[in-house]
Amino acid sequence: MARSKAYLFKGVELRWSCDESIPLPEGVPAKDVLHFPGGLADYLATTLVDRTTLTATPFVGEVELADSARVEWAIAWPEDGDGFASYYCNTISTPDAGTHEAGLRTALTRSLRAYGELVGNRRASIVAAEDIVGGAGIMLSLFMREPQFQGQTKDRLVSPEAQRLVETAVKDRFDHWLSDDPVSAKALLENLVEKAEDRQRRRSRRSCSARPRPASCVCRASWRIAHATAPLAPRSFWSRVTRPAVRPSRRATVRLRQFCLYAARS
C-alpha cells in the first residue's frame, strides 16, 4: 500500500520504518525510502529492469482534464509476452478493472488500427484489444470526482464518465507516439498482427472440432448397421435404421439404398 502511494503521487517521498521486534514477511525491509519522481513511468521501468521490450521506449503520459480530472499511464510490451496490469482510481486499486480500463482498450485499439491503415498494413484491422493488452505491462491511474464502484470492496470502477476521460486522454497521445517512432511502431504492429492471426487460427480449430460429423461418416455407420441386421429385419425397417443424423448428398443416398437392397436379398 505504501509503495503504491509513492508512485501514484509523483514526487512524494515516503520513509518506511518498522519496529525490529515485529516479524516481517519475506521481501519486506525494516527500513526503506519510497520515491518515484517519474510516477508510474519510474515504477514500470523498475518492474521491467531485466526484461527486453518490443519498443525502445514505453508509452507513458499524463493529462490534466476538465473538472480536476487527471489521467496517467505507463505501458510497455515485454518480448516474453508475460504481461501484468494495475488499474487505480483516486489511488484505490481496482483489480477487476472497469470503465477506465475499457477506455484504455478502446483508445489503443482505434489508434493502432488507424496507424496500420496509414502505413498500408491491411492486416492491422484484425488486431483486437485482447491482442494489445494481453501481453503488455500496464499501469493506469485516474483521478476524478465522485467515482462509482461496484460492491463494498471497490474492486471494479463502473463510472461511465471514466471511459470517456481515459479514451480522450490516451488516444491522441498514442497516435503521436506511434508516428514519432516508426521503427518501434512497426515492430509492435507486426507482433500484434501475428498474435491476432494465431488467435484466429485457434478459434477456427475450436469451431471445426465442434462441428457435427460429416454425412459420409454417418452413412458408413448406417451401412454397417444395415448389414448386421439384414437377415432379421424386413425391408420397411431400412428407412428407419439407415436414416442419418445429417442429411447426406443425393449420390450418397442412392448408394445407400442400393446397398440396403443388396443386403436384404443376400
Salt bridges, closest charged atoms under 4 A:
GLU13 OE2 - ARG15 NH2 2.67
ASP32 OD2 - ARG3 NH2 3.79
GLU62 OE1 - LYS10 NZ 2.64
GLU62 OE2 - ARG70 NH1 2.90
GLU64 OE2 - ARG70 NE 3.95
ASP67 OD1 - ARG145 NH1 3.25
GLU72 OE1 - ARG70 NH1 3.48
ASP80 OD1 - ARG51 NH2 2.87
GLU101 OE2 - ARG105 NH1 3.42
ASP131 OD2 - ARG199 NH2 2.83
GLU161 OE2 - ARG164 NH2 2.09
GLU167 OE2 - ARG110 NH1 2.63
ASP175 OD2 - LYS171 NZ 3.09
GLU197 OE2 - ARG123 NH1 3.40
ASP198 OD1 - ARG201 NH2 2.04
